Amino acid sequence: MGENSFQKYFKKSGEVTPAEVLVAQAASRGVLALTSQCSLRCLFCSNRQNPPGVEAVTMAPSTPSQVEEALSFVDPAGPVVIGESATRVVEGEPFTHPQILDILKLVRRKLPAAPIRITTNGSLIGRREAEALAELGGVEVCLSLNSASVLGRALLCGDENPKAALAAPGLLAECGVPFHGSAVALPHVVGWADLEETVTFLAESGALTVRLFLPGYTRLAPPALVFGPGLWDELDEFARRLCAQTGVPVLCEPPLLKDLTPRLAGVIKGTPAAAAGLMAQDVVLTVGGEPAKSRVHAFSLMQKAAFPFLEVQRGEEVLQVCLAKRAGERPGVVAEWDADPALVDAMAKEVRRRRARSALVLASQMGRALLEEGICAFGGADPAVDVIDVITVENRFFGGSIGCAGLLTVADFGEALEERWGGKRPPYDLILLPGTAFDVRGRDLTGRSYRELEERSGVPAVPVGRQ
């Protein structure tokens, strides 16, 4: 691969460096980790809750030359993601970077066709920044507003200048920059009325969608972040009510799903889906004659196709509609993430490649049920495979309410195997692990390799999915 080889950045052992992280995130996820500096002091900031032993990487502002080199590893089809929390990185506010506008221009020069997605708290977006984003073209902003009230912003974000962030949605809309809104839902701190005011404010300001994040907390979180067991259900019901009330898709993250029914969470105004008359709660039955087996599957089929015909169930009625869109163009529907056929296909390929007749899938608490359904829906009947079993792994290292795959550790996986088989060899030919728990060197957030699991269990193990 020459002098610019991807491999030269990755040592077999030793401390993870910011340069390695920058290139790894750009190559594997299209993420540009620009800085760990932030302009606010958010109560819910996950960086303050890490247990001892986490290999967190703090990024000084990346130089344009470092960014340019990282961009050479990014998929030119994009998207380029900036400001999104990435594994190992203490992610900051991108607009604290002293050269942020120059870097964005560099991204556009190097990748003229790539969509640019920027997550920001909005506190540093003025007219100059909004106009610069509009001039770049192909930019989409996720505005993490969290509260639209002065008191709420003080409590949640430590914001001493709330007017700046509250002006950001209007400036983006005025300059023609599409944006999505989001809030970490802490009604037990600011009240449900504050959260409703925030959603309504974002919707009325022109947000395409609004996402409400369940506030995950670890065993080291302050008492203010700890919520009762009913919050997830309450937040899901709240999001559905506000979606109907505002006409803007409002989603609970992570979604509270019980099955793979390809039901639409919402439709974005001014899109092919809206023009076709699709509505929130419609169930997509087929796309181009192909049965839709999950929300992710339905969305993927719609996005890939040109002018697809859809069969849609609305109540007791079955409708036929056509989406007037080009191949690859977003359809404009909003669907919650459930089971990805690409992940199931990747798992099946590993099983075939290693000629395994039986496989054990280690899944997160939040993902297990839908993953099992996805394996049934997309796995197909393979006569060479006798059994694929799925078991749940608890996030004991982080603790608290954490239940996602990306924060599982080798210790968590090892404890799950120990509890089930008591140190004996599990009766499988292969163990499949969630790739999101590991970096490109196969190490978890504490620096331990997944190969330790192979040595302890005696069964070959492999991470599957994006690392």
Buried (B, 14 or more C-beta within 10 A) or exposed (E): EEEEEBEEBBEEEEEBEBBBBBBBBBBBBBBBBBBBBBBBEBBBBBBBBBBEEBBEBEBEBBEEEBBBBBBEBBBEEBBBBBBBBBBBBBBBBBBBBEBBBEBBBBBBEBBEEBBBBBBBBBBBBEEEBBBBBBBBEBBBBBBBBBBBBEEBBBBBBEBEEBEBBBBBBEBBBBBEBBBBBBBBBBBBBBBEEBBBBBBBBBBBBBBBBBBBBBBBBBBEBEEBBEBEEEBBEBBBEBBBEBBEEBEBBBBBBBBBBEEBBBBBBBBBBEBBBBBBEBBBBBBBBBBBEEBBBBBBBBBBBBBBBEEBEBBBBEEEEEBEBEBEBEEEBBBBBBBBBBBBBEBBBBBBEBBEEEEBEBBBBBBBBBBBBBBBBBBBBBBEEEEEBEEBEBBBBBBBBBBBBBBBBBBBBBBBBBBBBEEEBEEEEBEBBBBBBBBBBBBBBBBBBBBBBBBBBBEBBEBBBBBBBBB
